[in-house]
Amino acid sequence: MREEQDLNDKIQTISKGLKKFLGHFLLPKTNHSLGTCFFLLGFSDWPSLQPLLFALILFCYLLTLVGNSTLVFLAVRDPRLHSPMYYFLCHLALVDAGFTTSVVPLLLANLWGWAKALSRSGCMTQLYISLALGSTECVLLAVMALDRSAAVCRPLHYTALASPRLCQALATASWVGGFSNSLAQTILLGTRQLCGPRRVDHFICELPALLKLVCGGGGAVERQMFAARVVILLVPSAVILVSYGAVGRAVWKMKSQTGRRKAMGTCGSHLTAVCLFYGSAIYTYLQPTHSYSQGQGKFVSLFYTVVTPALNPIIYTLRNKEVKGAAKRLLGRAEWRER
């Protein structure tokens, strides 16, 4: 009996030691967030809303994957879609699918209650990938505006202007520019010491929410990061405005109503996508950290990371006769083969 009692005492002692050890490393009580985990609060403030959000986000994610994959498949398979506009549209579809995938699985796990904690390295990786793809989309939308401007303003020289080599160079520049901007901001954030509770009041590791944890706030590093966000958002915005200013002048001078409708139909879908993406992104990234509202920020981020990528394939195909024609031809071939 005495030996059993001694054994039980040893087991309890070891158990208490393990609890203290795990509590020290997994749930530290310090004010500095230099440990291994960040705790994502997500939408825990609205528990009754989480099941509905889970269903809506899952639906949007599936729609994004199916819609963008179909768009890429049609553009690759149908020779009539082998033009600069659809070449850039394929890149946009790939960016949207990757951007949403970098966010949604973690968000769904958070809403389901599986993933509330994320390692520091995992958080920085998720931030880098999502920020890189979002920055790439900013540049790519500006490139697409330039393409539409050339098609409307210089139709006779469009084939020579939009050569395959130039299109490849512009698409490559979009990817390189987006990933370089993200790398610079992620490195700058990684050099800062993060203080306070390691609770991120967001559903992902997003830059404005993480900047709230920076020790002391302000400083040269924060100004450099803000300047990087200004460059990646406002410079492409200026390019888009100038491009569509030229398109507007060209359309105004057109005498043919058919030409005007065709030009507006071609540019209208792109302008809709630009307004949806840039409106929410500028609200999130170009306001001072101290005035950033966490509650509003979550829903705005939800819009441009989940809703907009799901809407883009619909926006670009709803009024696009060429894409509809490609889909009908593909379905017609499938039916003919079945017979």
C-alpha positions, -999 to +999 in steps of 0.1 A: +000+000+000+028+024+009+046+017-024+013+024-044+009+056-024+045+067-033+039+058-069+007+079-070+025+108-054+053+106-080+027+105-109+009+136-095+042+154-091+052+146-127+017+156-139+019+190-121+054+195-136+042+187-171+012+211-167+035+239-156+059+231-185+032+231-211+015+262-196+048+280-197+055+273-234+021+271-249+001+296-229+027+321-216+016+348-192+042+374-204+033+406-221+057+400-250+045+380-280+078+365-288+065+330-281+054+305-306+016+312-309-009+339-319-045+334-309-070+344-336-102+357-321-120+356-355-157+361-351-159+349-315-178+382-306-207+369-328-211+332-319-246+330-333-233+343-366-205+318-370-226+288-385-241+312-411-207+326-419-192+291-423-219+281-448-216+314-468-178+314-469-177+277-479-201+284-507-181+314-519-149+294-518-163+266-539-177+291-563-143+308-565-125+275-573-150+263-598-156+297-615-119+306-619-108+271-628-135+270-656-124+304-668-088+293-671-098+260-687-119+277-714-093+304-721-066+277-726-088+253-746-106+277-770-084+293-797-108+322-800-099+332-764-062+334-771-060+371-769-042+395-744-074+403-725-080+366-717-043+360-711-044+386-683-078+373-671-063+338-667-036+353-644-063+372-625-082+339-620-051+321-607-044+350-583-079+350-570-080+312-565-046+314-547-055+345-526-087+329-514-070+296-506-044+314-485-072+327-463-104+305-464-092+271-450-078+288-419-110+309-416-133+279-419-112+260-393-115+290-370-153+293-374-156+255-368-135+259-336-105+238-348-078+265-353-077+293-328-040+293-324-013+298-350+025+296-347+045+328-352+061+313-383+028+301-396+013+335-390+041+353-409+039+328-438+001+333-441+006+370-440+033+369-467+013+347-491-020+365-488-003+400-490+018+389-520-012+376-539-033+407-530-005+430-541-002+410-574-039+415-580-034+453-575-008+455-602-025+430-625-058+451-625-037+481-636-021+461-664-056+450-675-067+486-676-037+495-698-047+466-721-083+478-724-071+514-730-049+502-759-077+481-774-102+510-773-079+540-781-056+523-806-076+495-822-056+495-855-023+492-837-035+470-808-021+437-822+013+452-825+012+470-792+000+440-772+025+415-784+029+381-767+063+391-754+051+423-739+021+406-723+043+380-707+066+407-694+037+427-679+023+396-662+057+386-648+062+422-635+028+419-618+038+387-599+073+399-591+061+433-580+034+418-557+057+393-541+085+418-536+062+443-519+049+416-496+084+404-488+095+439-479+065+445-456+068+410-439+105+415-432+098+450-418+071+436-395+093+406-385+120+430-372+096+447-348+089+434-313+053+426-307+039+433-272+007+429-252-016+399-253-009+376-282-045+378-293-051+389-329-086+404-332-090+390-367-097+358-385-064+358-403-029+373-397-036+405-415-012+435-415-034+461-398-044+437-370-007+427-364+004+463-364-018+468-334+005+445-314+038+464-323+055+477-292+054+515-289+036+520-322+048+546-348+084+548-358+103+547-390+095+511-397+057+517-396+062+547-419+082+526-444+055+499-443+028+525-449+048+539-478+050+504-493+012+501-491+007+535-507+029+525-536+012+492-543-023+507-540-022+543-552+002+539-581-019+512-598-050+532-590-035+562-608-027+540-638-063+528-639-077+563-636-055+576-665-063+545-686-100+549-682-098+586-687-084+579-721-110+552-727-138+577-718-124+603-743-122+577-770-158+564-764-171+600-764-156+606-798-171+574-813-200+580-837-211+544-838-235+533-811-224+497-816-188+506-811-197+525-779-217+496-765-189+471-773-163+493-757-184+499-725-192+462-723-156+452-725-144+478-699-175+477-677-168+443-662-132+453-654-142+486-638-167+467-616-140+443-604-116+472-598-142+491-577-150+461-556-114+452-549-097+486-545-125+501-525-122+475-497-084+472-499-078+510-497-102+512-467-082+484-449-046+493-457-045+531-461-059+543-428-037+549-397-032+520-374-046+538-344-079+545-361-083+510-376-116+495-364-112+458-358-149+449-360-154+468-393-120+456-406-130+419-403-161+423-425-143+445-450-115+420-452-141+392-456-154+411-486-122+415-506-107+381-496-138+359-500-166+377-518-148+395-546-128+365-559-161+346-560-178+374-580-150+380-605-157+350-627-194+359-628-186+396-635-163+387-664-186+361-679-221+375-673-220+399-703-192+383-722-204+366-753-170+352-762-167+333-729-203+321-732-197+310-767-166+290-757-186+273-729-214+264-754-189+250-779-172+229-752-205+216-740-215+209-776-184+188-782-190+169-749-226+161-760-214+151-795-188+127-780-214+111-758-236+103-788 
